[in-house]
């Protein structure tokens, strides 16, 4: 279980995250949605330890990992696919995967199993990561996270900037990962319908706080739209009727 | 002319060893160590001490000193450099400038300002040479140092390309945060990098003391030469460092051919010309801009 309790994070004087708490079970998919500036990226950077200006606690399988450096959190089983992929551009795809495998945990995910799960990587193993397309880069970033054998993986803005075809391929691979049931997934997604279809539960963030949380099947598109834009239900209905 | 070029190439081997450590450290930790030359001279003095006072064979003294320098580098990064890196761009420069002054005065206090050399302890190797056609004389010691520099650079290249540590060093160079998110303990990698850089500084110090006279204040001049070789060759580019060292060595040798007083000046002029060329059109001569202009030449591995 990944438990996040009362996370507060700042960028200087700006409080970007205000007391966010949630939990994800192993094998569960939590979809996180929210407009730009809602605090999603800062929240997940705080959870993984790369954003230091934060308070609150992060518990991984019952152990408090809040004081650990990012690499130590990876060693405990928490991985992140960062926004913008952040690959090592002058290293080959193989080396990008290899370096994570060498420093992460031992487990079922090896170069062979990652290539089976993400077959698009096979023909580009020797290519420099800096020369790849957006979809290929995202696949490498996911593969790199899996190579650390995480219990939980956070994927920030997973489909941002990708073509519709690349997004289809990406979610096909993520579907296999979800079906394996070994890993808890937190996926930040701007496409509401896709987030609802892929996730077991949805969390919506606005101005640094959670404005909506629930099982995907119990939330309507209007519920999420209201929470996403911070609208009162009546106001949303009025604006929809007016439109 | 040919004689001067050959001497310059061989001198470039020494510069490459000295500059490789500076370049590696700058590439991986983004830390410009202004005490690099002083640390090389410190290693040279300690080797001279072991050889002159304890009558230790010179090779043994060097072999003993290299891990000591490695440990010193590890400790410096863990307890000094890493802390100053949090203080912005200026603090590391001031700190290492101060460290250099402490080392210079420490050497002066312990060993006095007398010039020293390992040349007295290496027998006829100090002056032995091969005669080539055209009345060209090639010193054996400079050739051995040049060969050692190639061996060192090949070893470093193999380390960076084919080892777990090397891949982690390259990843940390490219993106420290992404490296951490891949499970790499960037702090440990940076300590290892500085340890390797100090081993290289120690090796360069031994080479320097074998081929010339040193005094407690030799370090800053060596730092300038190392920095010039790095700028000419490119940060983190190992073979660029050798090329930079050779270009610098040839420039100095050609200057000395015209007049001994022009030895350093010619090297500086070539450095300034390359610096101007690198920064051409960027609109600023700041160090940050220089680092950006050299960033494309990060540490290369098998895929580069």
Interface residues (C-beta under 8 A of the other chain):
Chain A: X48 X49 X50 X69 X70 X71 X72 X74 X75 X79 X80 X82 X86 X87 X88 X89 X90 X91 X92 X95 X98 X99 X100 X102 X103 X104 X105 X126 X128 X144 X145 X147 X148
Chain B: X164 X167 X168 X170 X171 X174 X175 X177 X178 X179 X180 X181 X182 X183 X184 X185 X186 X187 X298 X300 X301 X302 X303 X304
